[in-house]
Amino acid sequence: MKNTKSKYLIVVLALILAISFLGCANKSDNGQVKEDKAGSLELVQVAIDVANDLKSLNMESLAEHINLDRGIIIAPYSNIDLANAIKFTKEEFTTLKDNPDQFTWGSYDGSGEPILLNFSDYYNLFIFDADFTIPDLIGVDENIGAGNTINNLSEVFTNSEFIEFHVKGIDPQYDGMDWRSLRLGFEKIDNKYFLIYIAHDQWTI
């Protein structure tokens, strides 16, 4: 943690979570929010909107968060090589849900085999493989999950800020080794936060 303030529940952010995640009657009571930057409330609210749209696959609403010139990068892990990263324009993104074409999204951790999937299958494996609208932790420019793959998002996207939605674990038998994170990167352009990347993360070997 960068300071003691980032360790604990921020009441105002908790209120935003409570009212924003579709009422969240089923939200876990032990959710915590980590805040690092002053003025991050707006960013958190935008990220919450994006997370809800991702859950419902509301592509039109999601596209409103994508800059026309910037486009969006989608990555299976939080280590990105810009030369090979898969990038979509705002218009291309809106058609992904119903697009049967397969894309090479990257390489599977461990085997190194190409991740060749259509968007629907990729979404289930590398975007919303956990319910990130009810995370255990939220990091504001703060990395929570960490495997053996080097997270280089801050180095690659130097002018960006990110929100991490972190689920501590899915199956108790794995004792937290099956944690999942969804990192949403934003860049502020003309006083508006635009979504520039969607990066998944999990334990890597």
C-alpha positions in Angstrom: 0.0 0.0 0.0 1.2 3.5 -0.7 -0.3 4.9 2.5 -2.5 3.8 5.3 -5.5 5.5 3.8 -5.5 3.0 0.9 -5.8 0.0 3.2 -9.3 0.5 4.4 -12.9 0.9 3.4 -13.7 4.4 2.1 -17.3 5.1 3.2 -18.2 7.3 0.3 -17.1 4.7 -2.2 -18.9 2.0 -0.4 -22.1 4.0 -0.7 -21.5 4.4 -4.4 -21.1 0.6 -4.7 -24.2 0.0 -2.7 -26.4 2.2 -4.9 -24.7 1.4 -8.2 -24.5 -2.3 -8.6 -28.1 -2.7 -9.5 -29.2 -2.3 -5.9 -26.9 -5.1 -5.0 -29.1 -7.0 -2.6 -26.8 -9.9 -3.0 -23.6 -7.9 -2.6 -21.1 -9.4 -0.1 -20.9 -7.6 3.2 -17.1 -7.9 3.4 -16.4 -5.9 0.2 -13.6 -3.4 0.7 -12.6 -0.4 -1.4 -9.1 0.8 -1.8 -8.7 4.5 -2.7 -5.3 6.0 -3.7 -6.0 9.3 -5.4 -7.9 12.4 -4.5 -10.7 13.0 -6.9 -11.0 9.3 -7.8 -14.7 9.1 -7.0 -15.6 10.1 -10.6 -13.3 7.5 -12.0 -14.7 4.8 -9.7 -18.3 5.6 -10.7 -17.3 5.4 -14.4 -15.6 2.0 -13.8 -18.7 0.8 -12.0 -20.9 1.8 -15.0 -18.5 -0.1 -17.3 -18.5 -3.2 -15.1 -22.3 -3.3 -15.1 -22.4 -2.8 -18.9 -19.9 -5.6 -19.3 -22.0 -7.9 -17.1 -25.1 -7.3 -19.3 -23.0 -7.0 -22.5 -24.6 -3.7 -23.3 -22.2 -3.0 -26.1 -23.8 0.3 -27.2 -23.5 1.7 -23.7 -19.9 0.5 -23.4 -19.0 2.1 -26.7 -20.0 5.4 -25.2 -16.9 5.1 -23.0 -14.6 4.5 -25.9 -12.9 7.4 -27.6 -13.4 7.6 -31.4 -9.7 8.1 -32.1 -8.2 6.1 -29.3 -10.1 2.8 -29.6 -9.7 0.0 -27.0 -7.2 -2.8 -26.3 -8.5 -6.1 -24.9 -5.9 -8.4 -23.2 -6.2 -11.7 -21.4 -3.4 -10.8 -18.9 -2.1 -7.6 -17.5 1.1 -7.7 -19.5 0.7 -6.0 -22.9 2.9 -5.8 -25.9 1.5 -3.0 -27.9 3.0 -4.3 -31.1 0.9 -7.5 -30.9 -2.0 -6.4 -28.7 -5.5 -6.7 -30.2 -7.2 -3.4 -30.6 -10.7 -2.4 -31.8 -12.2 0.8 -33.0 -15.3 2.1 -31.3 -17.4 0.9 -34.2 -15.7 -2.5 -34.3 -16.3 -2.9 -30.6 -20.1 -2.5 -30.9 -20.3 -5.5 -33.2 -18.2 -7.9 -31.2 -21.0 -9.6 -29.3 -22.6 -11.0 -32.4 -19.3 -11.5 -34.4 -18.6 -15.2 -34.9 -15.0 -14.6 -36.1 -12.1 -15.8 -34.1 -9.3 -13.5 -33.0 -5.9 -14.2 -31.6 -6.1 -12.4 -28.2 -2.7 -13.5 -27.0 -1.1 -16.7 -25.7 -2.3 -19.0 -22.9 -0.1 -18.8 -19.8 1.9 -22.0 -19.3 1.5 -23.5 -22.8 2.1 -20.5 -24.9 -0.5 -21.6 -27.3 -2.5 -18.9 -29.1 -5.7 -17.8 -27.6 -7.9 -18.2 -30.7 -11.5 -17.5 -29.7 -14.5 -15.6 -30.8 -15.5 -12.7 -28.5 -18.3 -14.7 -26.8 -15.9 -17.5 -25.7 -13.2 -15.0 -24.9 -15.6 -13.0 -22.7 -16.5 -16.1 -20.7 -12.8 -17.0 -20.1 -11.0 -13.7 -19.9 -13.4 -10.8 -19.2 -16.3 -11.9 -17.0 -15.2 -15.3 -15.6 -16.2 -14.0 -12.2 -18.9 -11.5 -11.2 -16.9 -8.3 -11.0 -19.9 -6.3 -10.1 -19.6 -7.8 -6.6 -15.9 -7.7 -6.0 -14.1 -8.4 -2.7 -11.7 -5.5 -3.3 -11.5 -2.5 -5.6 -8.1 -0.9 -6.3 -7.8 2.6 -7.5 -4.5 2.8 -9.4 -3.6 0.0 -7.0 -2.6 -3.5 -8.1 -4.2 -6.2 -5.9 -3.9 -9.5 -7.7 -0.4 -10.7 -8.7 0.9 -13.8 -10.3 4.3 -14.5 -11.9 3.5 -12.5 -15.0 4.9 -8.9 -14.8 2.1 -6.4 -14.9 3.3 -3.6 -17.2 0.1 -1.7 -17.7 1.3 1.5 -15.9 4.5 1.5 -18.0 2.7 0.9 -21.3 -0.2 3.4 -20.7 1.7 6.2 -19.0 -1.1 8.7 -19.0 -3.8 6.3 -17.8 -5.5 5.5 -14.6 -7.0 2.2 -13.8 -9.6 0.5 -11.5 -9.1 -3.1 -10.5 -12.1 -5.2 -9.5 -10.7 -8.2 -7.6 -12.4 -11.5 -6.6 -10.3 -13.2 -3.9 -11.2 -16.7 -5.0 -14.0 -18.7 -6.5 -13.7 -22.3 -5.2 -12.7 -22.6 -1.5 -10.7 -25.8 -2.2 -8.1 -23.7 -4.1 -7.5 -21.5 -1.0 -7.5 -18.2 -3.0 -5.2 -19.4 -5.8 -8.1 -19.1 -8.3 -8.4 -15.3 -7.7 -9.5 -13.1 -10.6 -9.0 -9.5 -11.5 -10.6 -7.2 -14.1 -8.6 -4.1 -14.7 -10.2 -1.2 -16.6 -7.8 1.5 -17.9 -9.0 5.0 -18.5 -7.5 8.1 -20.0 -9.0 11.6 -19.4 -9.6 13.5 -22.6 -11.4 16.8 -22.6 -12.4 16.3 -19.0 -14.0 12.9 -19.7 -12.8 9.4 -18.7 -12.5 7.1 -21.7 -12.0 3.4 -21.5 -8.7 2.5 -23.3 -8.1 -1.1 -22.2 -9.8 -4.1 -20.6 -7.2 -6.4 -19.0 -7.9 -9.6 -17.2 -5.6 -11.2 -14.6 -5.3 -14.4 -12.6 -2.6 -16.5 -11.1 0.0 -17.3 -13.7 3.0 -19.7 -13.6 
